[in-house]
Amino acid sequence: MSGSIQEVIQNMLNSVLPIINTPGTSYYLPTWVQANGYDPYGKDDGITWAVTLTDKTVLQTAASICAQLYQDENVCKDPNAFYIAAPGNPPVLVAGGKNKGDLLISGFSNAVMTSMTSQASDPYTIVAIVNFSTLPNYPPNGVISGKFTFTEYCCCSLDQKVCTTAPEAAVGSGNFTAKIDGSATATITFKIIDLAPGVLTIGVQGINLVMPTKNGNPAITITIDITSIPKGVNSKTYNDAAMEAFNSPQGLSNIASQMNHIMNQPVQLETMGDILTQVIDGYLKNSHQYPFNTASLALY
């Protein structure tokens, strides 16, 4: 058999790629994203993440929560004390929760695999590029939605600098939606880990999701609905603090990094590998295009 093992593998990938992007087949990428529970993702899992906020604008707005609580004469026993944002205890934004469906990721069935390339340095390693939010008949945007809490820490202080009491948590909660504005791109690196006549097994090594950007930050539009706030704080104050937390460079970057963290958990990589194996191996067998036989295996 002529040709290198890289050429054999690349020819296989070239024959599979059009089918992955052809509607109406069981190998169509959007179909198996939905069929395998990835759109929406999270309905069967409890997903949560937290970010400790350091953005100055967020800290200033969050501090006004303590100032409003100070209007209650009972927060500090000492009549000369102030109720301030506790130094060294920055506010914390928590998205999702421990229960199934507390955080959902949707819209990623709108996916097109633009390329699969066998690497010259290691032909069994394949890099695939997937573009999201480009198909007209699927949800136009990737969306992360669910529950959230925003917690500010307050304490009593005589000099507005040092706490004289232990910090107390002022917790507000609600629901949020984070809509990705534009097309995200995923680079999927996978490897043929088992190869024999009529056998192909794929393991995914890593996924890198790159968000579209705006002004140097991930291009994400946030909407929130506050459902619970501490007594003595008006809803606008909490709404402003939570919105600033989500929309801060730290908050937006955290959403992007957490998406990558979720996708690269071992169970997700294993599941993705199983799916790619089913799609590529299944198509090659069903179409009688399996390239691997004794002759091709003898190349190495």
HELIX and SHEET records of a PDB file:
HELIX    1   1 ILE A    5  ILE A   20  1                                  16    
HELIX    2   2 LEU A   29  ALA A   35  1                                   7    
HELIX    3   3 LYS A   56  LEU A   69  1                                  14    
HELIX    4   4 SER A  235  ASN A  247  1                                  13    
HELIX    5   5 PRO A  249  MET A  263  1                                  15    
HELIX    6   6 PRO A  266  ASN A  286  1                                  21    
HELIX    7   7 THR A  294  LEU A  297  1                                   4    
SHEET    1   A 4 THR A  48  THR A  52  0                                        
SHEET    2   A 4 VAL A  92  GLY A  96 -1                                        
SHEET    3   A 4 VAL A 143  SER A 157 -1                                        
SHEET    4   A 4 PHE A  82  ALA A  85 -1                                        
SHEET    1   B 4 THR A  48  THR A  52  0                                        
SHEET    2   B 4 VAL A  92  GLY A  96 -1                                        
SHEET    3   B 4 VAL A 143  SER A 157 -1                                        
SHEET    4   B 4 LEU A 103  SER A 106 -1                                        
SHEET    1   C 5 THR A  48  THR A  52  0                                        
SHEET    2   C 5 VAL A  92  GLY A  96 -1                                        
SHEET    3   C 5 VAL A 143  SER A 157 -1                                        
SHEET    4   C 5 GLU A 168  ILE A 180 -1                                        
SHEET    5   C 5 ILE A 220  SER A 228 -1                                        
SHEET    1   D 4 ALA A 111  GLN A 119  0                                        
SHEET    2   D 4 ASP A 122  PHE A 132 -1                                        
SHEET    3   D 4 THR A 185  ALA A 196 -1                                        
SHEET    4   D 4 VAL A 199  VAL A 210 -1                                        
SHEET    1   E 2 THR A 213  LYS A 214  0                                        
SHEET    2   E 2 ASN A 217  PRO A 218 -1                                        
END                                                                             
